[in-house]
Amino acid sequence: MKVMIIGATGLLGKALMHEWNGDQIVGLGSRDVDIRDASRVMEVVEASRPDWIVLAAAYTDVDGCESHRELAFAVNRDGAVNVAQSAVRSGAKLLFLSSDYVFDGQKKSPYETSDARNPQSVYGRSKAEAEVRLLETLPGCCIARTSWLFGTGGKCFPDTILKLAGSRPSLEVVDDQRGCPTYSVDLARAIIELCRKNATGIVHVNNSGDCSWFEFAREIVKDAGLKAEVRPVSSQQMARPAPRPAYSVLSASSLHRCGSEMPTWNNALQRYLKERNG
Ligand SMILES: NC(=O)c1ccc[n+]([C@@H]2O[C@H](COP(=O)([O-])OP(=O)(O)OC[C@H]3O[C@@H](n4cnc5c(N)ncnc54)[C@H](OP(=O)(O)O)[C@@H]3O)[C@@H](O)[C@H]2O)c1
């Protein structure tokens, strides 16, 4: 099978490039193809003729999206549509990465794939609109929604916490947002499985279990053997430009229906710390 990974230079992209063995892989970063350029997208896809395209490229700065709305929609929605149109034309299958931020966070139980989208941020809206447009353009595509991604291939929450905890006696972390931390390696492995199983439709792909950012930070500091004290604060005390859902736990039932399962986030964190320490 021939696979094109668009966004191969990102956090998830690097894990996909590392984990994907046994198939022919073409990995592209933004220097190879800017997904806002429809004719360039068509050109690279036509030249490679992949069986699968995994679209991991996005403008992922959630706060930056609030002040760069046009860029957010141009990359995350219109860029995704460009890729879907090239998939239609070349007969490729498409797996698109989406986000828990398509939900408003008002639920008190895990979000199912059938729950209504109601994004609260520009980033969330750009992803939600991309999902709708992709399902119209290529109804057989696979949309893998993930959340709270971490890994050694780029900037991420555990890396920030480890740096802060190593240089300060205490740190404050929000305790009123709940979600599912997801290790890029586990997400990459699940994506590979989904492609090999020819998955279609929306699937929630995240490590199992859930926590608040505060609980996640406390576990990171403990597992790393650091002494810093982690204190819980509210989102109001730590105001950021983009609103985040208070609760964006994604149910695993859609992934189970595909015959796959994810390790717990605590287990994933321990493997991440080992990988980070080389
Ligand atoms: N990070 C999270 O917590 C999280 C949570 C939920 C969902 N997701 C989704 O998961 C996917 C992977 O996220 P990530 O954290 O791995 O992203 P990332 O580390 O920020 O990497 C983004 C990737 O997109 C590429 N890119 C950006 N703008 C582009 C453009 N205009 N044309 C082509 N490529 C472009 C970048 O290329 P260069 O580096 O070469 O510029 C890079 O390879 C994204 O769809 C994201 O929305 C992420």
The ligand as a MOL file (V3000), in Angstrom:
LIG
                    3D

  0  0  0     0  0            999 V3000
M  V30 BEGIN CTAB
M  V30 COUNTS 48 52 0 0 0
M  V30 BEGIN ATOM
M  V30 1 N -1.9320 18.8700 19.2000 0
M  V30 2 C -3.0970 18.5480 19.7490 0
M  V30 3 O -3.2840 18.5940 20.9670 0
M  V30 4 C -4.2470 18.1010 18.8720 0
M  V30 5 C -5.4850 17.8080 19.4680 0
M  V30 6 C -6.5290 17.3990 18.6510 0
M  V30 7 C -6.3620 17.2950 17.2800 0
M  V30 8 N -5.1430 17.5930 16.7240 0 CHG=1
M  V30 9 C -5.0080 17.4890 15.2750 0
M  V30 10 O -4.0660 16.4700 14.9800 0
M  V30 11 C -3.3360 16.8040 13.8050 0
M  V30 12 C -1.8440 16.7560 14.0810 0
M  V30 13 O -1.5370 17.7400 15.0650 0
M  V30 14 P -0.0340 18.0260 15.5210 0
M  V30 15 O -0.0940 18.4620 16.9420 0
M  V30 16 O 0.8290 16.8850 15.1020 0 CHG=-1
M  V30 17 O 0.3080 19.3070 14.6210 0
M  V30 18 P 1.6800 20.1510 14.5930 0
M  V30 19 O 2.7360 19.4930 15.3920 0
M  V30 20 O 1.3230 21.5760 14.8710 0
M  V30 21 O 2.1000 20.0150 13.0620 0
M  V30 22 C 1.3680 20.6570 12.0750 0
M  V30 23 C 1.7860 20.1090 10.7360 0
M  V30 24 O 1.0060 20.7900 9.7570 0
M  V30 25 C 1.8780 21.2990 8.7660 0
M  V30 26 N 1.2640 22.5030 8.1920 0
M  V30 27 C 0.8700 23.6280 8.8210 0
M  V30 28 N 0.3470 24.4900 7.9430 0
M  V30 29 C 0.3920 23.8800 6.7280 0
M  V30 30 C 0.0140 24.2520 5.4170 0
M  V30 31 N -0.5530 25.4360 5.1640 0
M  V30 32 N 0.2360 23.3760 4.4050 0
M  V30 33 C 0.8100 22.1820 4.6390 0
M  V30 34 N 1.2010 21.7670 5.8470 0
M  V30 35 C 0.9890 22.6250 6.8810 0
M  V30 36 C 3.1850 21.5670 9.4760 0
M  V30 37 O 4.2220 21.5990 8.5040 0
M  V30 38 P 5.6700 22.3230 8.8010 0
M  V30 39 O 6.0880 21.9180 10.1700 0
M  V30 40 O 6.5470 21.7240 7.7300 0
M  V30 41 O 5.4240 23.7840 8.6630 0
M  V30 42 C 3.2560 20.3460 10.3850 0
M  V30 43 O 3.7390 19.2280 9.6710 0
M  V30 44 C -3.8640 18.1790 13.3660 0
M  V30 45 O -4.8690 18.0140 12.4130 0
M  V30 46 C -4.4520 18.7430 14.6290 0
M  V30 47 O -5.4590 19.7020 14.3650 0
M  V30 48 C -4.0820 17.9820 17.4850 0
M  V30 END ATOM
M  V30 BEGIN BOND
M  V30 1 1 1 2
M  V30 2 2 2 3
M  V30 3 1 2 4
M  V30 4 1 4 5
M  V30 5 2 4 48
M  V30 6 2 5 6
M  V30 7 1 6 7
M  V30 8 2 7 8
M  V30 9 1 8 9
M  V30 10 1 8 48
M  V30 11 1 9 10
M  V30 12 1 9 46
M  V30 13 1 10 11
M  V30 14 1 11 12
M  V30 15 1 11 44
M  V30 16 1 12 13
M  V30 17 1 13 14
M  V30 18 2 14 15
M  V30 19 1 14 16
M  V30 20 1 14 17
M  V30 21 1 17 18
M  V30 22 2 18 19
M  V30 23 1 18 20
M  V30 24 1 18 21
M  V30 25 1 21 22
M  V30 26 1 22 23
M  V30 27 1 23 24
M  V30 28 1 23 42
M  V30 29 1 24 25
M  V30 30 1 25 26
M  V30 31 1 25 36
M  V30 32 1 26 27
M  V30 33 1 26 35
M  V30 34 2 27 28
M  V30 35 1 28 29
M  V30 36 1 29 30
M  V30 37 2 29 35
M  V30 38 1 30 31
M  V30 39 2 30 32
M  V30 40 1 32 33
M  V30 41 2 33 34
M  V30 42 1 34 35
M  V30 43 1 36 37
M  V30 44 1 36 42
M  V30 45 1 37 38
M  V30 46 2 38 39
M  V30 47 1 38 40
M  V30 48 1 38 41
M  V30 49 1 42 43
M  V30 50 1 44 45
M  V30 51 1 44 46
M  V30 52 1 46 47
M  V30 END BOND
M  V30 END CTAB
M  END
